[in-house]
Amino acid sequence: MKILVVDDELDICDILKFNLETEGFEVVIAHSAEEALKLPLQDYSLILLDVMMGEMSGFQMVRRLKSNPSTARIPIIFVTALDGEEYLEKGLNIGADDYIAKPLSMREVKARVKAVLRRVSQPQQAAAPPYDSVIVYDGITLDLNAKIVTCDGQKMEFTKLEFELLSFFLQHPNKVFSREDLLKYCWPQDVMVLDRTVDVNITRLRKKIGRYGKQIKTRVGYGYCFEK
């Protein structure tokens, strides 16, 4: 698998390249977003991306990638010195699959890289779908077979995780689930995820489904539920 590392810090690039190559990955380095955008990005299985670089930031680069159908599905992990809830939320909201703050633990980086690649490469299950393969709540229609969500008649673009969260809530209405429950049932089992990442993804989901977002209730001290 080919991984692209985009960072203007030469030492970080060298460290990431060395450690990822020891895991069997082919690693290519770009020292700016502008340099990276000249590459055949559709050939890469994953992009590790810094935020603060040159004239174009990592956030700007991701927005460009996500707006292009040929690169929209490339998984992206931000690797950046910008540490804070607002930056984590922004990174995930614009489409990143994970967010790692510097200084880096190479053990953590390798684990998260493998987890993201496993998640995006998981084949669709061949098992029979549930009896009710289409779930409807008011103006939300969720097709478990086709993996399609429509809100008020408009087809929505959902990440795999957003789809899993919404389908889980709709199949278990009015029941409170802790962050640990949601990690257990909606995230791949071997993914390293912080509790705050659950909160950020809930925030993303609320925004994605518009006026129905208010149905995802926070039960302080307990977790979340979808209230019908």
Disulfide bonds with the S-S distance in Angstrom:
none
